Amino acid sequence: MKALISVSDKTGVVEFATSLKEMGWEIIATGGTMKMLREAGLPVTGISDVTGFPEICGGRVKTLHPKVHGALLGRRDNADDMKALEENGIGLIDLVCVNLYPFEATVAKEGVTLADAIENIDIGGPSMLRSAAKNCASVTVVCDPEDYTKVLEEIAAEGNTTPETRLRLSAKAYTHTAVYDSHIAEYMRRQAGLPEKLFLTFDEVQSLRYGENPHQKAKFYRSAEEYSFSVATARQLQGKELSYNNIQDANAALEIVSEFEEPFCVGLKHMNPCGAAVGADVLDAWTRAYEADKVSIYGGIVAFNRPVNVETARAMKPIFLEIVMAPSFEPEALEVLSTKKNLRLLEVKMDNRGEKRRQLVGVTGGLLVQDADTESLLLTEAMCVTEKKPTPREMADMNFGWKIVKHVKSNAIVVVKDGATLGVGAGQMNRVGSAGIALEQAREAGATEGLVLASDGFLPFDDTVEQASRYGVTAIVQPGGSIRDEDSVKKANEKGMVMLFTGMRHFKH
């Protein structure tokens, strides 16, 4: 039995080849892999000794030879194939272990040239993988070091891998080359100025019980791109399996958490915040967020940007929640929350929270792609367009409200005070309706003065300003940009209110 090994990722390859050799396999290798295996003391046959032809063109041509591909593609149950191999002095190769040059990592480097990128396009590797994968009835193809153990166990037990394993490894090999080629195609098309084609690679995380509703099938996929601050890479510590709606809501909660450096907590329902607050510490942030809307938080999701301690866990325990997310949970906190068996606890890394990324939205027959809305302006007094200027407290609340309103479904209005939400108006067909919901919530909470209102889009008329003044709002932050901006500014001046124009809107459809 013969194995051909030629790997870029050399993780575990010496141990893999050693085990094969100990089981009587002949090892054939190329270039750097051959050198590494020989330095480890393994007797290895060089690829040129197999082909009878030297490596040429600086190593670009070494495995593209009939004595390699005939050895891989020859059908063991086809007499004509076997006769042709024998007549041409071609021996069989039973296992190929290959992974490819790091093209994606190369082109991601700053200052990489087209010549550097082209030199890292693997030709022989994909060809061997595809040949071996095509003949998976007889040939084992390994492209992932994670599969070494399984392959060795089966060979040790049965003398060869099982047909089921060879089929699975064949599929993985074709996936490996497909993803590799997509990166090359994407890069080369950019260099050539060709119209963009979008290549996406996602790995299945799990099949879900159902989608938004029980009659809809659904699955959850993780991007092949690395995102540490993500539900897809979060570690579930306890609780039931996440549902489709859980994942959507958890993602929305994390988006809000990403805005804040100080201790912060948000409660969320149906992808809208129902209570959010900064605090002196994690317990204070939870208490203030919960007090903001005790009704809506029932059955909701809670996210923190600080580790959850035992005091906060005890405060949350009496409340029915679906998910609690945080960078970590203290052991005592886990002990308290472990009594709620169905409560899902997710540990999420909080680094790279503001990293640039794409947002994908499916439409019937198409896909919308945009940069995610990760930008947040720091509001300053220079943005003030009214005669009255903001106090430090009003400025702090406008900055807080502006960070929250961008994550509320449009038309969006939030009312805040002292770093906590008091009212959230989401997803109404007109802005006056959203304002009415948010302002009425604030009034029901007993807040009637010193309020700050934030709007995700401009106020097209002065009616929202008039409305807000009756509910005790003293400062408004909005993007501006309406042809009737002056009407809103005039009304604010008339009512002795502060108004800031940010010049940036945050629609969220």
Residue pairs with C-beta under 8 A, 6 or more apart in sequence:
1 24
1 25
1 26
1 94
1 95
1 160
2 25
2 26
2 27
2 28
2 71
2 91
2 92
2 93
2 94
2 95
3 17
3 20
3 25
3 26
3 27
3 28
3 93
3 94
3 95
3 96
3 97
4 28
4 29
4 47
4 63
4 68
4 93
4 95
4 96
4 97
4 98
4 128
5 13
5 16
5 17
5 27
5 28
5 29
5 30
5 33
5 37
5 97
5 98
6 29
6 30
6 31
6 33
6 47
6 63
6 97
6 98
6 124
6 125
6 128
7 13
7 33
7 97
7 98
7 99
8 99
8 100
8 101
8 102
8 122
8 125
9 99
9 145
10 32
10 33
10 36
11 145
12 145
12 148
13 33
13 36
13 37
13 97
13 145
14 36
14 37
14 40
14 42
15 148
16 97
16 145
16 148
16 151
16 152
17 27
17 29
17 37
17 40
17 42
17 44
18 40
18 42
19 152
20 27
20 95
20 152
20 155
21 27
21 42
21 43
23 155
23 156
25 94
25 95
26 45
27 37
27 42
27 43
27 44
27 45
28 44
28 45
28 46
28 47
28 50
28 93
29 37
29 44
29 45
29 46
29 47
30 46
30 47
30 55
30 62
30 63
30 124
31 55
31 59
31 62
34 44
34 46
34 47
37 44
38 44
47 55
47 62
47 63
47 68
48 54
48 55
48 62
50 67
50 68
50 91
51 62
51 63
51 65
51 67
51 68
52 67
53 65
55 61
55 62
56 62
60 123
61 124
62 124
63 124
63 125
63 127
63 128
64 123
64 124
64 127
66 88
66 90
67 88
67 89
67 90
67 91
68 93
68 128
68 131
69 127
69 128
69 131
70 84
70 85
70 88
70 90
71 85
71 90
71 91
71 92
71 93
72 93
72 96
72 128
72 131
72 132
72 135
72 139
73 131
73 134
73 135
74 81
74 82
74 84
74 85
74 90
74 92
74 135
75 81
75 82
75 135
75 137
75 138
76 82
76 92
76 137
76 138
77 137
84 90
85 91
85 92
93 132
93 139
94 138
94 139
94 140
94 160
95 132
95 139
95 140
95 141
95 142
95 151
96 128
96 129
96 131
96 132
96 139
96 140
96 141
96 142
97 142
97 143
98 125
98 128
98 129
98 132
98 141
98 142
98 143
99 125
99 143
99 144
99 145
99 176
100 122
100 125
100 126
100 129
100 143
100 176
100 177
100 180
101 120
101 121
101 122
101 125
102 120
103 117
103 120
103 121
103 122
103 180
103 183
103 184
103 187
104 183
106 112
106 116
106 117
106 120
107 117
107 120
107 183
107 187
114 191
117 187
117 191
121 184
122 180
126 177
126 180
126 181
129 141
129 143
129 173
129 174
129 176
129 177
130 173
130 174
130 177
132 139
132 140
132 141
132 170
132 173
133 141
133 169
133 170
133 171
133 173
133 174
134 170
136 166
136 167
136 169
136 170
137 163
137 166
138 166
139 166
140 151
140 160
140 161
140 165
140 166
140 169
141 166
141 169
141 170
141 173
142 148
142 151
142 169
143 169
143 172
143 173
143 176
144 172
144 176
147 169
147 172
150 165
151 161
151 165
151 169
154 160
154 161
154 162
154 165
155 161
161 169
179 201
179 224
182 199
182 201
183 199
185 197
185 199
186 197
186 199
189 195
189 196
189 197
190 196
198 367
198 369
200 360
201 223
201 224
202 221
202 222
202 223
202 224
203 221
203 222
203 224
204 219
204 220
204 221
204 222
205 219
205 220
205 221
205 222
205 232
206 219
206 220
206 241
206 242
207 218
207 219
207 220
208 218
208 219
208 220
208 241
208 242
208 243
208 244
209 241
209 243
210 216
210 217
210 218
210 243
210 244
211 217
211 218
211 244
212 218
212 244
212 245
216 244
218 244
220 232
220 242
220 244
220 247
221 232
222 230
222 232
222 233
223 232
225 357
227 233
227 352
227 355
227 357
228 349
228 351
228 352
229 254
229 258
229 348
229 349
229 350
229 351
229 352
229 353
229 355
230 251
230 254
230 348
231 242
231 247
231 250
231 251
231 254
231 346
231 348
233 348
233 349
234 250
234 325
234 346
234 347
234 348
235 346
235 347
235 348
236 242
236 344
236 345
236 346
236 347
237 329
237 334
237 345
237 346
237 347
238 334
238 337
238 338
238 341
238 343
238 344
238 345
239 323
239 341
239 342
239 343
239 344
239 345
240 342
240 344
242 250
242 323
242 344
246 301
246 322
246 323
246 344
248 271
249 268
249 269
249 270
249 271
249 300
249 301
249 322
249 323
250 301
250 303
250 323
250 325
250 346
252 268
252 271
252 272
252 407
253 266
253 268
253 273
253 301
253 302
253 303
253 325
254 303
254 325
254 348
255 407
256 266
256 268
256 273
256 276
256 303
256 403
256 404
256 407
257 264
257 266
257 303
257 304
257 305
257 325
257 350
257 353
258 353
258 354
258 374
259 376
259 403
259 404
259 406
259 407
260 278
260 305
260 403
261 305
262 278
262 279
263 278
263 279
263 280
263 281
263 282
263 284
263 285
263 304
263 305
263 306
264 276
264 277
264 278
264 279
264 285
264 304
264 305
264 306
265 276
265 277
265 279
265 282
265 285
265 286
265 288
265 289
265 302
265 303
265 304
266 273
266 275
266 276
266 289
266 302
266 303
267 273
267 274
267 275
267 276
267 289
267 290
267 292
267 293
267 296
267 297
267 300
267 301
267 302
268 274
268 300
268 301
268 302
268 303
269 296
269 297
269 299
269 300
269 301
271 409
272 407
272 408
272 409
272 424
272 426
272 427
273 404
273 407
273 408
273 414
273 421
273 424
274 292
274 293
274 296
274 297
274 300
274 424
275 289
275 290
275 291
275 292
275 293
275 296
275 297
275 420
275 421
276 289
276 292
276 404
276 420
276 421
277 285
277 288
277 289
277 292
277 419
277 420
277 421
278 285
278 288
278 400
278 419
278 420
279 285
279 286
279 287
279 288
279 419
281 306
282 304
282 306
282 307
282 308
282 309
282 312
283 309
283 311
283 312
283 315
285 304
285 306
286 302
286 304
286 312
286 315
286 316
287 315
288 419
288 420
289 297
289 302
289 420
289 421
290 297
290 315
290 319
291 420
292 420
292 421
292 422
292 445
293 421
293 424
293 441
297 319
297 321
298 319
298 320
299 320
299 321
299 322
300 321
300 322
301 321
301 322
301 323
301 324
301 325
302 316
302 321
302 323
302 324
302 325
303 324
303 325
303 326
304 312
304 324
304 325
304 326
304 327
305 326
305 327
305 350
306 326
306 327
307 326
307 327
307 328
307 329
307 330
308 324
308 326
308 328
308 329
308 330
308 333
309 330
309 332
309 333
310 330
310 332
310 333
310 335
310 336
312 333
313 329
313 330
313 332
313 333
313 334
313 336
313 337
314 336
316 324
316 337
317 336
317 337
317 339
317 340
321 343
322 343
322 344
323 343
323 344
323 345
323 346
324 337
324 343
324 344
324 345
324 346
325 345
325 346
325 347
325 348
326 346
326 347
326 348
327 347
327 348
327 349
327 350
328 347
329 337
329 345
329 347
334 345
337 343
337 345
354 374
355 374
356 371
356 372
356 374
357 371
357 372
357 374
358 369
358 370
358 371
358 372
359 369
359 370
359 371
359 372
359 373
360 367
360 368
360 369
361 367
361 368
361 369
361 370
362 368
373 406
373 506
373 508
375 504
376 402
376 403
376 406
377 402
377 502
377 504
378 399
379 395
379 398
379 399
379 402
379 477
379 500
379 502
380 395
381 389
381 390
381 395
383 500
383 501
383 502
383 503
384 390
384 498
384 499
384 500
385 480
385 485
385 489
385 499
385 500
385 501
386 489
386 492
386 493
386 497
386 498
386 499
387 493
388 492
388 493
388 496
388 497
388 498
389 498
390 398
390 475
390 498
390 500
393 418
393 450
394 452
394 474
394 475
394 498
396 419
397 416
397 417
397 418
397 419
397 452
397 475
398 452
398 454
398 475
398 477
398 500
400 416
400 419
400 452
401 414
401 415
401 416
401 421
401 452
401 453
401 454
401 477
402 454
402 477
402 502
404 414
404 416
404 421
404 424
404 454
405 412
405 413
405 414
405 454
405 455
405 456
405 506
406 412
406 456
406 506
406 508
407 508
408 414
408 424
408 425
408 426
408 427
408 456
408 508
409 426
409 427
409 508
409 509
410 427
410 456
410 457
410 507
410 508
410 509
411 425
411 427
411 428
411 429
411 430
411 431
411 433
411 434
411 456
411 457
412 425
412 426
412 427
412 434
412 455
412 456
412 457
412 506
412 508
413 423
413 424
413 425
413 431
413 434
413 435
413 437
413 438
413 439
413 453
413 454
413 455
413 456
413 464
414 421
414 423
414 424
414 425
414 438
414 453
414 454
415 421
415 422
415 423
415 424
415 438
415 439
415 441
415 442
415 447
415 451
415 452
415 453
415 454
415 471
415 473
416 422
416 451
416 452
416 454
417 442
417 447
417 450
417 451
417 452
422 438
422 441
422 442
422 445
422 447
422 451
423 437
423 438
423 439
423 440
423 441
423 442
423 445
424 437
424 438
424 441
425 433
425 434
425 435
425 436
425 437
425 438
425 439
425 441
426 434
426 437
427 434
428 434
428 437
431 455
431 457
431 459
431 460
431 464
432 463
432 464
432 467
435 453
435 455
435 464
435 467
435 468
436 467
438 453
439 453
439 467
439 468
439 471
439 473
440 471
442 448
442 451
442 471
442 472
443 471
447 472
448 471
448 472
449 472
449 474
450 472
450 474
451 468
451 471
451 472
451 473
451 474
452 473
452 474
452 475
452 476
452 477
453 464
453 468
453 473
453 475
453 476
453 477
454 476
454 477
454 478
455 464
455 476
455 477
455 478
455 479
456 479
456 505
456 506
456 507
456 508
457 478
457 479
457 505
457 506
457 507
458 478
458 479
458 480
458 481
458 482
458 485
458 505
459 465
459 476
459 478
459 482
459 488
460 482
460 484
461 484
461 487
461 488
462 484
462 487
462 488
462 490
462 491
464 488
465 476
465 488
465 491
465 492
465 495
465 497
465 499
466 491
466 495
468 476
468 497
469 491
469 495
469 497
473 497
474 496
474 497
474 498
475 497
475 498
475 499
475 500
476 492
476 497
476 498
476 499
476 500
477 499
477 500
477 502
478 488
478 499
478 500
478 501
478 502
479 501
479 502
479 503
479 504
479 505
479 506
480 501
480 502
480 503
481 501
481 503
481 505
482 488
485 501
488 499
489 499
492 498
492 499
